[in-house]
Amino acid sequence: MNTEQLCPEQLRPEQLRESVRAKWLDYYRKNHHWLNRLQVWVTSEGQRRPTSSFILATLSTLDPQFNEMLPLIVDLNADPDRIVASFGLDFDPDDELEALPAAPDDELEALSAEKTDTEEVRMLPPAAVNVAQSASRIAAKVDESCEGVYKKHRFPWQR
């Protein structure tokens, strides 16, 4: 039996590993300035890396194919550390990025690209709070002299 029939192009394990690894490294490269300060770091087999749960959660948002396969993967093995190891992601991302040859920023993106030009960036809707009328702004207006005047006044929401 031909492995092409068993594993269609999009489901080849090695290609999925390479794609997921490239997407993780690209994400880490773009966000390491704040990820390094986040308290999600562990030492696994002598390697410093984010927790397995953090890596899996991140990848589930980066790769729709990975996200579709995750329920099956978890049914087979629910240990996040073993899942991360099976995808070859049990490494220090800083060391891996240093080991890569200096490449243009787009090269890692090209490796992880399954994006289309029509994919749009989704933003949060604008805030509905009127800053000029927010509770903290009203208190600041009432107590501009910093004498604790706000304690003497009743605010509209206290009536």
C-alpha positions as CSV (number, residue, x, y, z in Angstrom):
1,M,0.0,0.0,0.0
2,N,1.3,3.4,-0.9
3,T,2.0,5.9,1.9
4,E,0.7,8.7,-0.3
5,Q,-2.7,7.1,0.0
6,L,-2.5,6.7,3.7
7,C,-1.0,10.1,4.4
8,P,-2.3,12.8,2.2
9,E,0.1,15.7,1.6
10,Q,-1.4,17.8,4.4
11,L,-1.3,15.0,7.0
12,R,2.3,13.8,6.7
13,P,3.7,13.7,10.2
14,E,7.2,15.0,9.3
15,Q,5.8,17.9,7.3
16,L,3.4,18.8,10.2
17,R,6.3,18.7,12.6
18,E,8.4,21.0,10.4
19,S,5.4,23.4,9.8
20,V,4.6,23.5,13.6
21,R,8.2,24.0,14.5
22,A,8.6,26.8,12.0
23,K,5.4,28.5,13.2
24,W,6.5,28.3,16.8
25,L,10.0,29.7,16.1
26,D,8.5,32.5,14.0
27,Y,6.0,33.4,16.7
28,Y,8.7,33.3,19.4
29,R,11.1,35.4,17.3
30,K,8.4,38.1,16.9
31,N,7.3,38.0,20.5
32,H,10.4,37.0,22.5
33,H,10.7,40.6,24.0
34,W,7.7,40.0,26.2
35,L,7.6,36.2,26.3
36,N,10.9,36.1,28.1
37,R,9.4,38.1,31.0
38,L,6.3,35.9,31.2
39,Q,6.4,33.4,34.0
40,V,5.8,30.4,31.7
41,W,9.4,29.1,31.6
42,V,10.5,25.6,32.7
43,T,13.6,23.5,32.4
44,S,13.0,20.3,30.6
45,E,15.8,17.8,30.1
46,G,18.3,20.6,30.6
47,Q,16.6,22.9,28.1
48,R,14.9,26.2,29.1
49,R,11.6,26.5,27.3
50,P,8.0,27.7,27.8
51,T,5.7,25.2,29.4
52,S,4.2,22.6,27.2
53,S,0.7,23.9,27.8
54,F,1.7,27.4,26.7
55,I,3.4,26.0,23.5
56,L,0.3,23.9,22.6
57,A,-2.1,26.7,23.3
58,T,-0.1,29.1,21.1
59,L,0.2,26.6,18.3
60,S,-3.5,25.8,18.4
61,T,-4.1,29.5,17.4
62,L,-1.3,29.7,14.9
63,D,-2.0,26.5,12.9
64,P,-5.6,25.6,12.0
65,Q,-4.5,22.1,10.9
66,F,-2.8,21.5,14.3
67,N,-5.9,22.8,16.1
68,E,-8.1,20.3,14.2
69,M,-5.7,17.4,15.1
70,L,-5.3,18.4,18.8
71,P,-8.4,16.5,20.1
72,L,-7.2,13.3,18.5
73,I,-3.6,13.9,19.8
74,V,-4.9,14.5,23.3
75,D,-7.1,11.3,23.1
76,L,-3.9,9.3,22.3
77,N,-1.8,11.0,24.9
78,A,-3.0,13.7,27.3
79,D,0.5,14.6,28.7
80,P,1.5,18.0,27.2
81,D,5.2,17.4,27.8
82,R,5.1,14.2,25.7
83,I,3.0,15.9,22.9
84,V,5.6,18.7,22.8
85,A,8.4,16.2,22.7
86,S,6.7,14.2,19.9
87,F,6.5,17.3,17.8
88,G,10.2,18.0,18.4
89,L,9.5,21.2,20.3
90,D,11.4,20.3,23.5
91,F,14.1,22.9,23.0
92,D,15.2,26.4,24.1
93,P,13.8,28.7,21.4
94,D,16.6,31.2,21.9
95,D,19.3,28.5,21.2
96,E,17.4,27.3,18.1
97,L,17.0,30.8,16.7
98,E,20.8,31.5,17.3
99,A,21.6,28.2,15.5
100,L,19.6,29.1,12.4
101,P,21.6,30.9,9.7
102,A,20.9,34.6,9.5
103,A,17.9,34.9,7.3
104,P,15.6,37.6,6.3
105,D,12.6,38.1,8.5
106,D,10.3,36.6,5.8
107,E,12.1,33.3,5.6
108,L,10.7,31.8,8.8
109,E,7.3,33.1,7.8
110,A,7.7,31.4,4.4
111,L,8.4,28.1,6.1
112,S,5.3,28.4,8.2
113,A,3.2,30.0,5.6
114,E,-0.2,28.6,4.9
115,K,-1.6,32.1,5.0
116,T,-3.3,33.8,2.0
117,D,-3.1,37.4,0.9
118,T,-6.8,37.7,1.7
119,E,-6.3,36.8,5.4
120,E,-7.2,39.9,7.3
121,V,-6.0,41.1,10.7
122,R,-8.8,41.0,13.3
123,M,-8.9,43.8,15.8
124,L,-10.9,44.3,18.9
125,P,-13.8,46.7,18.5
126,P,-13.2,50.2,19.8
127,A,-13.9,50.8,23.5
128,A,-17.4,51.9,24.3
129,V,-16.3,53.7,27.4
130,N,-16.4,57.5,27.1
131,V,-13.0,58.4,28.8
132,A,-14.2,61.9,29.5
133,Q,-17.1,60.5,31.6
134,S,-15.4,57.5,33.2
135,A,-15.5,57.2,37.0
136,S,-11.8,57.7,37.4
137,R,-11.9,60.8,35.3
138,I,-14.8,62.3,37.3
139,A,-12.9,61.7,40.5
140,A,-9.9,63.4,39.0
141,K,-11.9,66.5,38.0
142,V,-13.5,66.8,41.4
143,D,-10.2,66.4,43.2
144,E,-7.9,68.4,41.0
145,S,-6.4,70.2,44.0
146,C,-5.4,66.8,45.5
147,E,-7.1,67.7,48.8
148,G,-9.4,64.7,49.0
149,V,-12.4,66.7,47.9
150,Y,-13.9,63.7,46.3
151,K,-14.8,62.3,49.7
152,K,-17.2,65.2,50.2
153,H,-19.0,64.8,46.9
154,R,-21.4,62.3,45.7
155,F,-20.8,60.9,42.2
156,P,-23.7,60.3,39.7
157,W,-23.5,56.5,40.2
158,Q,-23.8,56.9,44.0
159,R,-27.2,58.7,43.8
